[in-house]
Amino acid sequence: MDKIIEIHKEKIFAEKGRIERLSRIREFVFGTLDGLLVPVGVVSAVAGGTGNTRAVIVAGLAEAFAGALSMGAGEFISGRSEAQVHQKEVQKEFLEIKNDPVYELKEMAYLFELEGIQPDDAATISGILNKYDHSYKKTMVEKELGINVDPQTVQYPEAITIGISYIVGSIFPLIAYFFFPVHTAIFISLLLTILALVIVGIIKGKLAQINMAQSILEIVIVGIISALGGYVLGSIVPHLFGL
């Protein structure tokens, strides 16, 4: 092994781990946004429809815990299901490589050509990779199918991240109802939700290294529309049914 690579081997694997941790931004944003927007819609609707603080708190807490469990379980099952489907596709690709190696070799060369590599070089690269079974199969699966050659069917970190994010997000729209009358708490709840959306936008902007104002604005706009929609529906729908 090259001495430079040997020296920086730990750094190379550390970079991969860092990117994997950063990829949790999807679960964090997804869980937090749902944890903010669904409960604020529920509590605003109940508050506008009933004016009863206890009913709002009970509904908010029930939704928060049920939502967190549902989101966490949903992420786990959906991620596991996707990985299981990918596993089957990987097995099928391995079988095709075994049964028709000549065609698969030409197919890999063609895939390299699609990336702008000259035909002769593409054939050479494919031939070299064909000498190393694992690298050859890994490259074929990733280039042809666009999936990981070893999909993980157990994804606890993703499920835990999204569940915890949901619970944390749900605190903001609900907490005001513990300390203020319903009609005051509604507006404080909305303000706290907007504040939380701004915080999520800042975190997302920093992690994704994108324009901070744009990151905050897109999240806040979606949040405000959802929150106001929940409040309006909670105020209008009960009257339509004579409640």
C-alpha positions as CSV (number, residue, x, y, z in Angstrom):
1,M,0.0,0.0,0.0
2,D,1.2,3.5,-0.8
3,K,2.8,5.1,2.3
4,I,0.7,8.3,1.9
5,I,-2.5,6.2,1.8
6,E,-1.3,4.2,4.8
7,I,-0.6,7.3,6.8
8,H,-4.0,8.8,5.9
9,K,-6.0,5.6,6.1
10,E,-7.9,6.5,9.3
11,K,-8.7,10.0,7.8
12,I,-10.1,8.4,4.7
13,F,-12.5,6.2,6.8
14,A,-13.3,9.1,9.1
15,E,-14.4,11.2,6.1
16,K,-16.8,8.4,5.1
17,G,-18.2,8.3,8.6
18,R,-18.6,12.1,8.7
19,I,-20.6,12.0,5.4
20,E,-22.8,9.2,6.8
21,R,-23.5,11.3,9.9
22,L,-24.3,14.4,7.8
23,S,-26.7,12.3,5.7
24,R,-28.9,12.2,8.9
25,I,-30.0,15.7,7.9
26,R,-32.8,14.1,5.9
27,E,-34.2,12.4,9.0
28,F,-33.6,15.4,11.2
29,V,-35.4,17.9,8.9
30,F,-38.1,15.4,8.1
31,G,-38.8,14.5,11.7
32,T,-38.5,18.0,13.1
33,L,-40.7,19.6,10.4
34,D,-43.4,17.0,10.9
35,G,-43.0,17.3,14.7
36,L,-43.6,21.1,14.3
37,L,-46.2,21.3,11.6
38,V,-48.5,18.3,12.4
39,P,-48.9,19.2,16.2
40,V,-49.3,22.9,15.5
41,G,-52.1,22.1,13.1
42,V,-53.7,19.7,15.6
43,V,-53.4,22.0,18.6
44,S,-54.4,25.1,16.7
45,A,-57.4,23.3,15.3
46,V,-58.5,22.0,18.7
47,A,-57.8,25.4,20.3
48,G,-59.8,27.2,17.7
49,G,-62.6,24.7,17.7
50,T,-63.0,24.1,21.4
51,G,-61.3,26.8,23.4
52,N,-60.5,24.2,26.0
53,T,-56.9,24.2,27.3
54,R,-57.0,20.7,28.6
55,A,-58.4,19.3,25.4
56,V,-55.6,21.0,23.5
57,I,-52.9,19.6,25.8
58,V,-54.3,16.1,25.7
59,A,-54.6,16.2,21.9
60,G,-51.2,17.7,21.5
61,L,-49.4,15.1,23.8
62,A,-51.3,12.2,22.2
63,E,-50.4,13.4,18.7
64,A,-46.8,14.0,19.6
65,F,-46.1,10.6,21.1
66,A,-48.2,8.7,18.5
67,G,-46.6,10.7,15.7
68,A,-43.1,10.0,17.0
69,L,-43.7,6.3,17.2
70,S,-45.4,6.2,13.9
71,M,-42.6,8.2,12.1
72,G,-39.9,6.1,13.7
73,A,-41.5,2.8,12.9
74,G,-42.4,4.0,9.4
75,E,-38.8,5.0,8.7
76,F,-37.5,1.7,10.0
77,I,-40.0,-0.5,8.1
78,S,-39.8,1.6,4.9
79,G,-36.0,1.6,5.0
80,R,-35.9,-2.1,5.7
81,S,-38.3,-2.8,2.9
82,E,-36.3,-0.7,0.4
83,A,-33.1,-2.5,1.4
84,Q,-34.7,-5.9,1.0
85,V,-35.8,-5.0,-2.5
86,H,-32.3,-3.8,-3.3
87,Q,-30.8,-7.0,-1.9
88,K,-32.9,-9.0,-4.4
89,E,-31.9,-6.8,-7.3
90,V,-28.2,-7.2,-6.3
91,Q,-28.6,-11.0,-6.2
92,K,-30.2,-10.9,-9.7
93,E,-27.4,-8.8,-11.0
94,F,-24.8,-11.2,-9.6
95,L,-26.6,-14.1,-11.2
96,E,-26.6,-12.3,-14.6
97,I,-22.8,-11.7,-14.2
98,K,-22.3,-15.4,-13.5
99,N,-24.6,-16.6,-16.3
100,D,-23.5,-14.2,-19.1
101,P,-20.1,-12.8,-18.2
102,V,-19.3,-11.7,-21.8
103,Y,-22.4,-9.6,-22.1
104,E,-22.0,-8.1,-18.6
105,L,-18.4,-7.1,-19.4
106,K,-19.5,-5.3,-22.6
107,E,-22.3,-3.7,-20.6
108,M,-19.9,-2.3,-18.1
109,A,-17.7,-0.9,-20.8
110,Y,-20.8,0.8,-22.3
111,L,-21.7,2.3,-18.9
112,F,-18.2,3.8,-18.7
113,E,-18.6,5.2,-22.2
114,L,-21.8,6.9,-21.1
115,E,-19.6,8.8,-18.6
116,G,-17.4,10.2,-21.4
117,I,-14.7,7.6,-21.4
118,Q,-13.4,6.6,-24.8
119,P,-14.4,3.1,-26.0
120,D,-10.9,1.6,-25.9
121,D,-10.2,2.9,-22.4
122,A,-13.7,1.8,-21.2
123,A,-13.0,-1.7,-22.4
124,T,-9.5,-1.6,-20.7
125,I,-11.0,-0.4,-17.4
126,S,-13.7,-3.0,-17.5
127,G,-11.2,-5.8,-18.2
128,I,-9.0,-4.7,-15.3
129,L,-12.0,-4.6,-12.9
130,N,-13.0,-8.1,-14.1
131,K,-9.9,-9.5,-12.5
132,Y,-11.1,-8.4,-9.1
133,D,-14.5,-10.1,-8.4
134,H,-15.7,-7.8,-5.5
135,S,-14.7,-4.6,-7.2
136,Y,-16.2,-5.7,-10.5
137,K,-19.6,-6.6,-9.0
138,K,-19.7,-3.5,-6.8
139,T,-19.0,-1.3,-9.8
140,M,-21.6,-3.0,-11.9
141,V,-24.3,-2.8,-9.3
142,E,-23.6,0.9,-8.5
143,K,-23.3,2.0,-12.1
144,E,-26.2,-0.1,-13.6
145,L,-28.6,-0.2,-10.7
146,G,-27.6,3.0,-8.9
147,I,-27.8,1.2,-5.5
148,N,-25.4,0.1,-2.8
149,V,-24.0,-3.4,-3.3
150,D,-24.5,-4.2,0.4
151,P,-27.8,-2.5,1.5
152,Q,-28.4,-2.4,5.2
153,T,-31.7,-4.0,6.2
154,V,-31.5,-2.8,9.8
155,Q,-31.5,1.0,10.1
156,Y,-31.9,1.9,13.8
157,P,-30.1,5.3,13.6
158,E,-32.5,6.6,11.0
159,A,-35.6,5.5,12.9
160,I,-34.3,6.9,16.2
161,T,-33.2,10.2,14.7
162,I,-36.6,10.8,13.1
163,G,-38.5,9.8,16.2
164,I,-36.5,12.0,18.5
165,S,-36.6,14.9,16.1
166,Y,-40.4,14.6,16.0
167,I,-40.7,14.7,19.8
168,V,-38.4,17.7,20.1
169,G,-40.2,19.5,17.3
170,S,-43.6,18.9,18.9
171,I,-42.6,20.7,22.1
172,F,-42.6,24.1,20.5
173,P,-46.2,24.4,19.4
174,L,-47.5,22.7,22.6
175,I,-45.6,24.3,25.4
176,A,-47.4,27.6,25.4
177,Y,-50.7,25.9,26.3
178,F,-49.3,24.9,29.7
179,F,-48.8,28.5,30.8
180,F,-51.2,30.7,29.0
181,P,-55.0,30.9,28.2
182,V,-56.0,29.3,25.0
183,H,-56.5,32.5,22.9
184,T,-53.1,33.8,24.0
185,A,-51.4,30.5,23.7
186,I,-52.5,30.1,20.1
187,F,-50.4,33.1,18.9
188,I,-47.4,32.3,21.2
189,S,-47.5,28.7,19.9
190,L,-47.4,30.0,16.3
191,L,-44.5,32.3,17.2
192,L,-42.5,29.5,18.9
193,T,-43.2,27.3,15.9
194,I,-41.8,30.0,13.6
195,L,-38.8,30.4,15.8
196,A,-38.2,26.6,15.7
197,L,-38.5,26.7,11.9
198,V,-35.9,29.4,11.7
199,I,-33.6,27.3,13.9
200,V,-34.1,24.2,11.7
201,G,-33.4,26.4,8.6
202,I,-30.2,27.6,10.2
203,I,-29.1,24.1,11.0
204,K,-30.0,22.8,7.6
205,G,-28.2,25.8,5.9
206,K,-25.0,25.1,7.9
207,L,-25.0,21.4,7.4
208,A,-25.8,21.6,3.7
209,Q,-23.6,24.7,3.3
210,I,-26.2,26.5,1.3
211,N,-27.5,30.1,1.3
212,M,-28.7,30.7,4.9
213,A,-31.5,33.1,4.0
214,Q,-32.9,30.8,1.3
215,S,-32.7,27.8,3.7
216,I,-34.6,29.6,6.5
217,L,-37.2,31.2,4.1
218,E,-38.2,28.0,2.4
219,I,-38.8,26.2,5.7
220,V,-40.6,29.1,7.4
221,I,-42.9,29.7,4.4
222,V,-44.0,26.0,4.4
223,G,-44.4,26.1,8.1
224,I,-46.5,29.2,8.2
225,I,-48.8,28.0,5.5
226,S,-49.3,24.7,7.3
227,A,-49.9,26.3,10.7
228,L,-52.3,28.9,9.4
229,G,-54.1,26.2,7.5
230,G,-54.6,24.2,10.6
231,Y,-55.9,27.1,12.6
232,V,-58.3,28.2,9.9
233,L,-59.7,24.7,9.4
234,G,-60.0,24.3,13.2
235,S,-62.0,27.5,13.4
236,I,-64.2,26.9,10.3
237,V,-64.9,23.2,10.2
238,P,-66.5,22.9,13.7
239,H,-69.0,25.7,12.7
240,L,-69.9,23.9,9.5
241,F,-71.0,20.9,11.6
242,G,-72.7,23.1,14.2
243,L,-70.0,22.3,16.9
